[in-house]
């Protein structure tokens, strides 16, 4: 009887004891690992930073709008900067524009700049560099594919401090600014007017009144003549003939 009681107590104690933890799943082991702890802390930090950013933007909307505008402007400049292909396309287009003009009409500044760029491009010395929000076209002494010792030796390469003197154009917000400025008035040759006096070399744009008067006269010249206008012209012609006839008779009598 006593042995039965001891056995029953042992079974009851085993039943009341907590179950031993079984083998954990792979996901639990991954979360408890060092990489899982680091990822959870990183997500928590980003979550807290985003919450503080939203709260700060709600409390200071003007400051948030200024920062947002600056960030949007930087992103717009980054995605709208021109590349090497756009520069070569613009160079080809401007070169074709000059080819359509006579050498006596082309601007010397525009023609010289385009000829220099075309020569450097044909020699492989026209290079492109991206500087984040803008692009730069610069010249080098040799083509990078040239197998000369001077071109391949890194000790003889051009230092970065000389890059500002070698810059040929700057690309920003979709435009190559030096190329656009050099092509201004490309169809006007200033050498043709150097023999003129100084006051004739400088021209001023017409005033608003002159432009309106010229437009009005041009529009009136396109209108058809009416019967009244024809009668007025006929009367004027007849009056001139009648005035000139006595003069002719007097000369004949004399």
Buried (B, 14 or more C-beta within 10 A) or exposed (E): EEEEEEEEEEEEEEEEEEEEEEEEEEEEEEBEEEEBEEEEEEEEEEEEEEEEEEEEBEEEEEEBEEBEEEEEEEEEBEEEBBEBEBBBEBBEEBBEBBEEBEEEEBBEBBBEBBEEBBEBBEEEBBBBEEEEBBBBBBBBEBBEEBEEEEBEEEEEEBEEEEEEEBEBBBBBEEBBEBBEEBBEEBBEBEEEEEEEEEEEEEEEEEEEEEEEEEEEEEEEEEEEEEEEEEEEEEEEEEEEEEEEEEEEEEEEEE
